[in-house]
Amino acid sequence: MAKKQQTPKESEAEQRQSRKELLIARKHERQLRNIRIAAIVIGVMIALVIGIAVVNELFLTPNRAVATVGQTQITLREWQERVKFERAQRVIFLENQLAAFGGDVGIVQQFGGSVINELYDPETMGQDVLNTMADEVVICEAVEERGIEINEADVQAKIGESYSFYGEGVSPTQQPEPTATVQPTPSLTPIPTAVITDVVPTLTPFPTPTTGPAATPLPTATPVPEEEFLTQYGEFIAQLNNLGVQEPIYRQVVRAQLCRERLTEALTEEQALPRLAPHASLFFLAASTEEAANEMQGLIETDGFLPTWNGIVSRPADPAATEQPETDAFELLWRTQSNLEASIGAEIATAAFTLDIDQPSEIFTVDNGDGTSSYYQFMVSGREERELSDNEFQTAQQEAVQSYVDERLTGNLQINDMWRGRVPTLPVLDAKFLASATATPEIETVPTLAPVPAEGE
């Protein structure tokens, strides 16, 4: 069958249709090409942003300074590693306590509650660590300025001492025997002890007066062999590694401790810190109410201070009393002014070193901090220069170091608050330490049956 011939108009229409489809196809191809190009550009930009963010977070930001001490920077990485170490140290401590107390979480919470709270307050821990590291920068720079060298052998020896390892065959230095403290003689002879039948419980929360160290020598650590030291130290480092902390961080902390010790020794010599300081002994009268204080003041005016003091000290206890008496008497022996400030307040401490001996003081009112007040009256029985106790002398040394550090940091410390959103929360404390303590089960009491009377009774 013969093919039908197309007319000129039909042929022209087909050509126009084909040309239109070709133009549409070309336009569609251009659009797809533009879309692909845009997608590639967007993808490249996203990858570039992600890459910049990764590089910034992993390489640039960790090297940014969170604190600058003079010309020395503390980087974010250094600070974060130190925070992790502090957290790990506390976690290990609590785990060891739990093992020592036979798994009793309640006892660990009782004795280690502050440590648990520190782990659950990362912001405060982060701030404390930053302050500590700033102090260490000043301290270690001061040691270097004085030409004091601390090498790895010193660090290793310090670590060994913490495990009672002092070198093969070396024992720790024997502590000197303390001398007994001479007791002061009161201005008036107290009532003989034969009259004192009972001692009334102390009305105030003041500590028991310290009468000085006992005559027996302090116990010394038993040195351990090197093999045992290495075993214990290896176990500790393994614990740190399991918690994400490396050994060099721990050694840096030990080195900082050595810097502080060396600077303490240097400042003690440079400032010639005295081992002697004024001490005072005092007879104290206390009252829990203003009426009782006024009554006590009247007795002092009538009978004298020491007879009143002796009368209260020798007062027999009343077994039927349900409340403690409103007055009390006690003696504080050979206290420094700083010691008195810490225990009873600056006002009384100042008066204790300005008031004449054997002269009763006025009544001092002290706020107890719970809405109540206590009333005190005292008399100085003696003042003299005496040697500071080891604890008091160490406190004076620490104050000298801290004063030096504070002076060097003033105007030279800059803190970058970027650390606040980057405080590590790892390692995490196990939730078992937050478990509620198991309540003690109540034992049901079995009623006692009356005895059956014997026959004939």
C-alpha positions as CSV (number, residue, x, y, z in Angstrom):
1,M,0.0,0.0,0.0
2,A,1.5,3.3,-1.0
3,K,2.6,5.7,1.8
4,K,0.5,8.8,2.0
5,Q,2.3,11.8,0.9
6,Q,2.6,14.7,3.5
7,T,1.4,18.1,2.4
8,P,3.8,21.0,2.7
9,K,1.8,22.4,5.7
10,E,2.0,19.1,7.6
11,S,5.8,18.8,7.0
12,E,6.3,22.4,8.2
13,A,4.3,21.7,11.4
14,E,6.3,18.6,12.2
15,Q,9.5,20.6,11.8
16,R,8.3,23.3,14.1
17,Q,7.2,20.6,16.7
18,S,10.6,18.9,16.5
19,R,12.4,22.2,16.9
20,K,10.2,23.1,19.9
21,E,10.9,19.8,21.6
22,L,14.6,20.3,20.9
23,L,14.5,23.7,22.5
24,I,12.6,22.4,25.5
25,A,15.1,19.5,25.9
26,R,18.0,21.9,25.7
27,K,16.4,24.2,28.3
28,H,15.7,21.3,30.6
29,E,19.3,20.1,30.2
30,R,20.5,23.6,31.1
31,Q,18.3,23.7,34.2
32,L,19.6,20.3,35.3
33,R,23.1,21.4,34.8
34,N,22.5,24.6,36.9
35,I,20.9,22.5,39.6
36,R,23.8,20.1,39.6
37,I,26.3,23.0,39.8
38,A,24.3,24.7,42.6
39,A,24.1,21.4,44.5
40,I,27.9,20.9,44.1
41,V,28.6,24.4,45.2
42,I,26.3,24.0,48.2
43,G,27.8,20.7,49.1
44,V,31.3,22.1,48.8
45,M,30.3,25.0,51.0
46,I,28.7,22.7,53.6
47,A,31.8,20.5,53.6
48,L,34.0,23.6,53.9
49,V,32.0,24.8,56.9
50,I,32.1,21.4,58.5
51,G,35.8,21.2,57.8
52,I,36.5,24.6,59.3
53,A,34.4,23.7,62.3
54,V,36.2,20.4,62.8
55,V,39.6,22.1,62.4
56,N,38.6,24.9,64.7
57,E,37.2,22.5,67.4
58,L,40.0,19.9,67.2
59,F,43.1,22.0,66.4
60,L,42.5,25.7,66.9
61,T,40.2,26.0,69.9
62,P,42.1,23.6,72.1
63,N,45.1,25.7,71.7
64,R,43.3,28.9,72.6
65,A,44.1,30.4,76.0
66,V,41.6,30.2,78.7
67,A,43.9,32.1,81.0
68,T,47.0,34.2,80.6
69,V,49.4,34.8,83.4
70,G,51.9,37.4,82.3
71,Q,53.4,35.9,79.1
72,T,52.3,32.4,79.9
73,Q,49.2,30.9,78.5
74,I,47.0,28.1,79.9
75,T,45.4,26.5,76.9
76,L,41.9,25.0,76.7
77,R,43.4,21.5,76.1
78,E,45.8,21.8,79.2
79,W,42.9,22.9,81.4
80,Q,40.5,20.2,80.2
81,E,43.1,17.5,80.7
82,R,43.7,18.8,84.3
83,V,39.9,18.9,85.0
84,K,39.6,15.3,83.8
85,F,42.5,14.3,86.1
86,E,40.8,16.0,89.1
87,R,37.6,14.2,88.3
88,A,39.4,10.8,87.9
89,Q,41.3,11.3,91.2
90,R,38.0,11.8,93.0
91,V,36.3,8.9,91.3
92,I,39.2,6.6,92.3
93,F,39.1,7.9,95.8
94,L,35.4,7.1,96.1
95,E,35.8,3.7,94.6
96,N,38.6,2.9,97.0
97,Q,36.4,4.1,99.9
98,L,33.6,1.9,98.8
99,A,35.9,-1.1,98.7
100,A,37.3,-0.2,102.2
101,F,33.8,0.0,103.7
102,G,32.7,-3.3,102.3
103,G,30.4,-1.7,99.6
104,D,28.4,0.4,102.1
105,V,27.4,3.4,100.0
106,G,25.8,5.1,103.0
107,I,29.2,5.4,104.8
108,V,30.9,6.7,101.7
109,Q,28.2,9.3,101.3
110,Q,28.7,10.3,104.9
111,F,32.5,10.7,104.7
112,G,32.8,11.6,101.0
113,G,29.7,13.7,100.5
114,S,31.7,16.8,99.6
115,V,33.7,14.9,97.0
116,I,30.5,13.6,95.4
117,N,29.1,17.2,95.3
118,E,32.2,18.4,93.6
119,L,31.8,15.9,90.8
120,Y,28.2,17.0,90.2
121,D,29.2,20.7,90.1
122,P,31.5,20.9,87.0
123,E,31.4,24.7,86.8
124,T,32.8,25.2,90.3
125,M,35.4,22.5,89.7
126,G,36.4,24.1,86.4
127,Q,36.9,27.5,88.1
128,D,38.9,26.0,91.0
129,V,41.2,24.1,88.6
130,L,41.7,27.3,86.5
131,N,42.6,29.2,89.7
132,T,45.0,26.4,90.8
133,M,46.7,26.3,87.5
134,A,47.2,30.1,87.5
135,D,48.8,29.8,90.9
136,E,51.1,27.0,89.7
137,V,52.3,29.1,86.8
138,V,53.4,31.9,89.2
139,I,54.9,29.4,91.7
140,C,56.9,27.4,89.1
141,E,58.1,30.6,87.4
142,A,59.3,31.9,90.8
143,V,61.2,28.6,91.4
144,E,62.9,29.0,88.0
145,E,63.8,32.6,88.7
146,R,65.6,31.5,91.9
147,G,67.6,28.9,90.0
148,I,66.0,26.0,91.7
149,E,65.9,23.0,89.4
150,I,63.3,20.2,89.5
151,N,64.1,17.3,87.2
152,E,62.3,14.0,86.5
153,A,64.3,12.2,89.2
154,D,62.9,14.6,91.7
155,V,59.4,14.0,90.4
156,Q,59.9,10.2,90.6
157,A,61.3,10.4,94.1
158,K,58.2,12.5,95.2
159,I,55.9,9.9,93.7
160,G,57.8,7.2,95.5
161,E,57.4,9.0,98.9
162,S,53.6,9.0,98.4
163,Y,53.8,5.2,98.4
164,S,56.3,5.0,101.2
165,F,59.1,4.1,98.9
166,Y,62.3,6.1,99.6
167,G,64.8,4.2,97.5
168,E,66.0,0.7,97.8
169,G,67.1,0.1,101.4
170,V,66.3,3.7,102.5
171,S,63.9,4.4,105.5
172,P,61.9,7.6,106.0
173,T,63.4,10.2,108.3
174,Q,62.5,9.6,111.9
175,Q,60.3,12.4,113.3
176,P,61.8,14.1,116.3
177,E,60.1,13.5,119.7
178,P,57.9,16.4,120.6
179,T,58.3,18.2,123.9
180,A,55.5,18.4,126.4
181,T,53.9,21.9,126.7
182,V,54.4,23.6,130.1
183,Q,51.1,24.3,131.7
184,P,50.5,27.9,132.8
185,T,50.0,28.9,136.4
186,P,46.8,30.8,137.1
187,S,46.9,34.1,138.9
188,L,44.9,32.7,141.8
189,T,44.9,29.1,143.0
190,P,41.8,27.4,141.7
191,I,39.5,25.4,144.0
192,P,41.2,22.1,145.0
193,T,40.3,19.2,142.7
194,A,38.9,17.3,145.7
195,V,35.9,19.7,145.7
196,I,35.2,19.2,142.0
197,T,32.8,16.3,141.7
198,D,31.7,16.5,138.1
199,V,32.6,18.6,135.1
200,V,29.7,20.4,133.5
201,P,29.4,19.8,129.7
202,T,30.7,22.7,127.7
203,L,27.9,25.1,126.7
204,T,29.7,26.4,123.6
205,P,31.0,24.6,120.5
206,F,34.6,25.7,121.2
207,P,37.2,23.0,120.8
208,T,38.9,21.4,123.8
209,P,42.0,23.3,124.8
210,T,45.1,21.8,123.3
211,T,47.7,20.9,126.0
212,G,50.5,20.2,123.5
213,P,51.8,17.1,121.8
214,A,52.2,13.9,123.7
215,A,55.6,12.6,124.7
216,T,55.5,9.6,122.4
217,P,57.1,10.0,119.0
218,L,54.9,10.2,115.9
219,P,54.5,7.0,113.9
220,T,56.6,6.7,110.8
221,A,55.6,5.1,107.5
222,T,56.8,1.6,106.9
223,P,59.0,1.7,103.8
224,V,58.0,-0.6,101.0
225,P,60.3,-2.5,98.5
226,E,60.6,-1.2,95.0
227,E,58.7,-4.1,93.5
228,E,55.6,-3.3,95.7
229,F,55.9,0.4,94.9
230,L,56.0,-0.3,91.1
231,T,53.0,-2.6,91.4
232,Q,50.9,-0.1,93.4
233,Y,51.9,2.7,91.1
234,G,51.2,0.7,88.0
235,E,47.7,-0.1,89.3
236,F,47.0,3.6,89.9
237,I,48.2,4.6,86.5
238,A,46.0,1.8,85.0
239,Q,43.0,3.3,86.9
240,L,43.8,6.7,85.4
241,N,44.1,5.3,81.9
242,N,40.8,3.5,82.2
243,L,39.2,6.9,83.1
244,G,40.8,8.6,80.1
245,V,43.8,10.3,81.9
246,Q,47.4,9.8,80.9
247,E,50.4,9.5,83.2
248,P,52.1,12.8,82.0
249,I,49.2,14.8,83.5
250,Y,49.7,13.2,86.9
251,R,53.5,13.8,86.7
252,Q,52.8,17.5,85.9
253,V,50.7,17.8,89.0
254,V,53.4,16.2,91.1
255,R,55.9,18.6,89.6
256,A,53.7,21.6,90.6
257,Q,53.6,20.2,94.1
258,L,57.4,20.2,94.2
259,C,57.5,23.7,92.9
260,R,55.2,24.8,95.8
261,E,57.4,23.0,98.3
262,R,60.6,24.6,97.0
263,L,59.1,28.0,96.9
264,T,57.8,27.6,100.5
265,E,61.3,26.8,101.6
266,A,62.7,29.7,99.7
267,L,60.2,32.2,101.1
268,T,60.6,30.9,104.6
269,E,64.3,31.8,104.4
270,E,63.9,35.0,102.4
271,Q,61.3,36.4,104.7
272,A,62.8,34.9,107.9
273,L,59.5,33.6,109.0
274,P,59.6,33.5,112.9
275,R,59.1,30.3,114.8
276,L,58.2,32.3,117.8
277,A,55.0,34.3,118.3
278,P,53.1,35.9,121.2
279,H,50.8,33.5,122.9
280,A,48.1,34.1,125.6
281,S,46.3,31.9,128.1
282,L,42.8,32.8,129.1
283,F,40.1,31.9,131.5
284,F,36.7,32.1,129.8
285,L,33.2,32.5,131.2
286,A,30.3,31.9,128.8
287,A,26.6,32.5,129.0
288,S,23.8,31.5,126.6
289,T,21.5,34.4,127.5
290,E,21.9,38.1,128.3
291,E,20.3,37.6,131.7
292,A,22.7,34.9,132.6
293,A,25.6,37.0,131.4
294,N,24.5,39.9,133.6
295,E,24.1,37.6,136.6
296,M,27.6,36.3,136.0
297,Q,28.9,39.8,135.8
298,G,27.4,40.6,139.2
299,L,29.1,37.6,140.7
300,I,32.5,38.8,139.3
301,E,32.0,42.2,140.8
302,T,31.1,40.6,144.2
303,D,33.4,37.6,144.4
304,G,36.1,38.2,141.7
305,F,36.7,36.6,138.4
306,L,38.6,33.4,139.3
307,P,36.4,32.5,142.3
308,T,33.4,32.8,139.9
309,W,35.2,30.8,137.2
310,N,36.1,28.1,139.8
311,G,32.6,28.0,141.1
312,I,31.2,27.3,137.7
313,V,33.8,24.7,136.7
314,S,33.4,22.8,140.0
315,R,29.6,23.0,139.9
316,P,28.2,19.4,140.2
317,A,26.0,18.2,137.4
318,D,22.3,17.8,138.0
319,P,21.3,14.3,136.9
320,A,17.6,15.4,136.7
321,A,18.3,18.4,134.4
322,T,16.8,18.2,131.0
323,E,18.7,21.2,129.6
324,Q,22.3,22.3,129.8
325,P,23.0,25.2,132.2
326,E,23.0,28.8,130.9
327,T,26.6,29.4,132.0
328,D,29.9,27.6,131.4
329,A,33.6,28.1,132.2
330,F,36.7,26.8,130.3
331,E,40.3,27.7,129.8
332,L,42.3,28.2,126.6
333,L,46.0,27.6,126.9
334,W,48.7,29.4,124.9
335,R,46.8,30.5,121.8
336,T,48.1,32.8,119.1
337,Q,46.1,35.7,118.0
338,S,45.3,34.1,114.7
339,N,44.2,30.9,116.5
340,L,41.8,32.9,118.7
341,E,40.5,34.8,115.6
342,A,39.7,31.5,113.9
343,S,37.9,30.0,117.0
344,I,36.2,32.9,118.8
345,G,36.5,36.0,116.5
346,A,38.7,38.9,115.8
347,E,37.3,41.3,118.4
348,I,38.0,38.9,121.3
349,A,41.4,37.9,119.9
350,T,42.5,41.5,119.7
351,A,41.3,42.2,123.2
352,A,43.2,39.1,124.5
353,F,46.5,40.7,123.4
354,T,45.8,44.3,124.6
355,L,44.0,43.7,127.9
356,D,46.1,43.7,131.1
357,I,46.8,40.4,132.7
358,D,44.5,39.4,135.6
359,Q,42.1,42.1,134.4
360,P,38.5,40.9,133.6
361,S,37.3,41.9,130.2
362,E,33.9,43.4,129.3
363,I,31.1,41.2,128.1
364,F,31.5,40.3,124.4
365,T,28.4,39.3,122.4
366,V,29.0,36.8,119.6
367,D,26.5,36.0,116.9
368,N,26.2,32.2,116.6
369,G,24.8,32.5,113.0
370,D,21.6,30.7,113.8
371,G,19.6,33.6,115.3
372,T,21.1,33.2,118.8
373,S,24.0,34.9,120.5
374,S,26.6,33.8,123.1
375,Y,28.1,36.1,125.7
376,Y,31.7,35.8,126.8
377,Q,33.9,37.3,129.5
378,F,37.5,36.4,129.9
379,M,40.7,37.2,131.9
380,V,44.2,36.8,130.5
381,S,46.3,34.6,132.8
382,G,49.6,34.9,131.0
383,R,51.2,36.1,127.8
384,E,54.7,35.2,126.4
385,E,56.6,34.4,123.3
386,R,56.4,30.8,122.5
387,E,57.3,28.5,119.6
388,L,54.6,27.9,117.1
389,S,53.3,24.4,116.7
390,D,54.1,22.7,113.4
391,N,50.6,23.2,112.1
392,E,50.7,26.9,113.0
393,F,54.1,27.4,111.3
394,Q,53.0,25.5,108.2
395,T,49.9,27.8,108.1
396,A,52.2,30.8,108.3
397,Q,54.3,29.4,105.4
398,Q,51.2,28.8,103.3
399,E,50.0,32.3,103.9
400,A,53.4,33.7,102.8
401,V,53.2,31.7,99.6
402,Q,49.6,32.7,98.9
403,S,50.4,36.4,99.5
404,Y,53.3,36.1,97.1
405,V,51.1,34.5,94.5
406,D,48.3,37.0,94.9
407,E,50.8,39.9,94.5
408,R,52.2,38.4,91.3
409,L,48.8,37.7,89.8
410,T,47.4,41.1,90.5
411,G,47.1,42.9,87.1
412,N,48.8,40.0,85.3
413,L,45.9,37.4,85.1
414,Q,43.4,37.4,82.3
415,I,40.6,34.9,82.1
416,N,38.8,33.9,78.9
417,D,35.2,32.9,79.7
418,M,35.2,30.5,76.7
419,W,35.9,27.7,79.2
420,R,32.5,27.9,80.8
421,G,30.8,26.0,78.0
422,R,33.6,23.4,77.7
423,V,34.0,22.0,81.2
424,P,34.6,18.2,81.0
425,T,32.0,16.0,82.7
426,L,34.1,12.9,82.2
427,P,34.9,10.6,83.8
428,V,31.4,10.2,85.2
429,L,30.8,9.0,88.8
430,D,28.9,5.8,88.9
431,A,25.2,6.3,89.8
432,K,25.5,3.8,92.7
433,F,27.1,6.6,94.8
434,L,23.8,8.5,94.6
435,A,21.6,5.7,95.8
436,S,19.5,6.4,98.8
437,A,20.9,4.9,102.0
438,T,19.1,1.7,103.0
439,A,16.9,2.4,106.0
440,T,17.5,0.4,109.1
441,P,14.7,-2.2,109.4
442,E,12.5,-1.8,112.3
443,I,12.5,-4.8,114.6
444,E,9.0,-5.6,115.8
445,T,9.0,-6.0,119.5
446,V,7.3,-9.1,120.8
447,P,5.1,-8.4,123.8
448,T,6.3,-10.0,126.9
449,L,3.8,-12.5,128.4
450,A,3.1,-12.4,132.1
451,P,4.5,-15.4,133.8
452,V,1.9,-18.1,134.6
453,P,1.5,-18.3,138.3
454,A,2.4,-21.6,139.8
455,E,-0.4,-23.8,141.2
456,G,-1.4,-22.7,144.6
457,E,-0.1,-19.2,144.3
